[in-house]
């Protein structure tokens, strides 16, 4: 396993104790020149030859432009991030691949694809990413029209499993630990048949087993009977309002039963989630928003008020979004929320919310006061006007330059035909460019201020594509965050960070006690003299339809060392280390024997 | 100037037509550079509605003809570019619009409108700094143009520049001290600066000036929340929406009526409906139908809007106007809507016929299946209703509890009690936390003579009602049960107690008022209805209840005034109109009668709907006005209709009235109930709206 292991001793302070030699790039690795690009497209050179097939054939069907999803996960436990990419199929009754406007790049039958990262380490140089298509490891299981993915070790065996949310029955793929996956949907009881777009693993009841939230969108009508038009009356894609909304689903993990199998029960009703009317969900993210020590759930809906499901500590939730100030924007308007992420953007220690929206709507930043009350700080943060011309989907809070502040990468692509592209005869007139915003620090009023740095972000930001999913992660293990953009009807883009590792950084991978799997929900704080404490939470959820690297990466800015690193695990275990090692990922393990869990 | 201008236009023409500038000589190039008219981008209008396409092509043709002629004054050409630009904005061809306004501005830089419109275009595309620069330029030319000042303030706010925004909003108030948008903006400035107490003051003032601006309620709620005033916050959240204080803008507001495409107005209508502004919604759908008279979406939208306004006849007419030409699923949906309207008017037979006809085309539409099942049940065709419910359970598993409950009720009516209880049991198992379902199950058990099991269900229901809404629902359910069981006093006491501290809960107050009326305590009911109407003047059910109570207590004069007021609020409400007709025509109090006015109102309604209830009202009105010949003619028709109805009482009443008219006597009501015949309970055609929406 890459990196260093830190093991807590009875929850008290301890010295960092390396248990394995670090193989990662050392701190202070050569950086790109300041004038160089921030991100470089390594898709082709890394061997990522996936091309998303959306199934369009000439009618304008919302389903064909909605999806584009993928995950970064270390499925084989070799310390680097592999890629799982979801595939589409033909859309519409009776349609075959022969009808497709753009034939699929991959041979039929179309399935999701798994790419193993055979990362080659280069001492003092740039690590070499090499993806190898190992789709056979999936056993042909993922057969649905994929639209969302969640990653978590649901059975506590130490291997990350994959939940695929499809347009139609979803699938849970159990990582068997031998490089292969097995479809366990039926035996676990999580085969929701809605239009799944968001899948989130989180332990809402604190029993140590990961539960599963599935966000559903609308019931698409692919018969052609539902026709929508632009203001001039020309045919165009419909919005969600043209279709029936679907209810979300929450599955409670019942743990391992007598037969040795882990199963789930539908807890949508019993947890109170069914009290919300069905809304067209597109994104979901978890965090302890009200600071009570229990994980909450935020659900982003398309054109409808968003939900803030606060955990009531008794196995139920209540939606407090409206009073909390994060159901609608500062104007009281429901926005077409697509992707959503959480992060401490203003450095005050609590999880804020950022979500992406439709063209002519701003993306929206809600700042948390630490007690679960939010204020729309979009304008103050300088994020309003730059987002109005774009329809944004995937997004990631990432400190791309490792200065200690969370920046924002935003993936764009329209959902209604863009007149200028139509006039130009563009066959898929929805494409837009992506954006990168740098967090410049808090203003005197406390809100962070972002600067649009897209112009110097690199040539990959000049590409105009139909962006949907976005998964962040340190794909080359060099200590800065890279990004995998998943486009609809086109290839993904692996954006490799060129600048972050030029600064000092500290990586952390909290793991659970018994299984050594990523401890989703664990919170880590890094303190350094003269700097604001950085707080991060282990999660794979957020963005749009995608799953991210669970490891935590702390940019140290100009500091060469951290004063301390403290961690709190979901079961309440806590530990603190002084002067943790920088320039590598440390595996953080709690003092085992406390708390439950798998 | 003229010569130079003509030359400029001539040289600009190739650019404007997108032909580029290749091959021009140095002199020409210099001239073009001076003009720098931007080429208009070509647009793909192939898929656009014909009317929209023609409108856009025609206006573009105006521009091109002026350019070709080469003799136009700059101002004339700028106007043409401006008009075309506005059309492009309307249809959201924003790049083309930008080129138009940019050209207009270059042609006549001294005209503030072109700077302003270009600024507006930049603003809606998200380029706020550029927009504000253009607004400021417009203000240099036209310093008193309030919309520019307000938009500058909003633009600064959008960039997080509160201090700059405040300057503009304060300047706006200097121009117009009643500018709600300025107070709203100042409130937002204060909020952004963390001064919520000041924000509250500004927002309150803005709401005084623009009570329809529901977005201000939201901002006010947030400010109250930040001040820890949670009750105030909740009060305003309950009223909140997303409507900002309106900027009265003579340049932008006309955009709403420029379009020639039906789709443009359909979108407007749908948005207005989302805001519960049914007048605006109906107007927009009417405009859509003017552009495309057979547009089914527009007709259905108009029907929903009219029905929500209480104009069931208008809604029906809107649907029938497109029924003949509609085909397939469109026709089925119209029939379904017509069925809903028929059901609302009490014509269950017609409703069922429409539903079944519709189902033949779209057999798996859950809402329609449910309505058809319910209509079959209401017509006593329980076996068929059960078959419909069975299909529905297959199609929509998520509706199982509700459908099983309906099915169980049908089974009760068939005397198949064990099966009914089995269905109820399954429904409760499928929705174990639905306390209201359990309460209804308890009522069924009571009916079936199983009081112990009923009590057990009530106990579970009570335990489930943990939250505030649940407790209130429990109070209401309990009160209604007490009333059914002959304890109205207990019921009323429970409701009054529930209202303590919740004086703004109009739903509770309405239940109380209705129960008071049912209990014969009309005076108290009238007072409660009045309180509801003070808070919600468009509460149609409260108006109906109050008018019924006034008539039943023989306060006919007050009833007449209340009906007048009701008709001002609901000018096309058939129930109110016909009740006023009957009151004016047959009131026992001669001081209230006014045959002439009764005829005027009745003729208006009859012109739109020639059906028996309206015909009867008109006949009574004619007689009250001394027009016995007309009254007799209508009454004879009513007698013939009554003869075919098989309803002996109806036939006898019709004949009695005819005899009175034949003897030259107007009809006088023998009881207040006779006046109320047309004021049947109604409400919202939720089904229609849901389908269309």
Interface residues (C-beta under 8 A of the other chain):
Chain A: X225 X229 X230 X231 X232 X233 X234 X235 X241 X247 X269 X270 X322 X323 X325 X328 X330 X331 X332 X333 X334 X360 X362 X373 X375 X379 X380 X381 X382 X384 X385 X386 X387 X388 X389 X419 X420 X422 X423 X425 X443 X445 X447 X449
Chain B: X41 X42 X43 X44 X45 X46 X47 X48 X49 X51 X52 X53 X56 X90 X91 X92 X93 X94 X95 X96 X124 X125 X126 X127 X128 X129 X157 X158 X159 X160 X162 X188 X191 X192 X193 X194 X214 X215 X217 X218 X219 X221 X222 X225 X226 X230 X233 X234 X237 X240 X241 X242 X243 X244 X259 X261 X262 X263 X264 X267 X329 X398 X431 X432 X433 X693
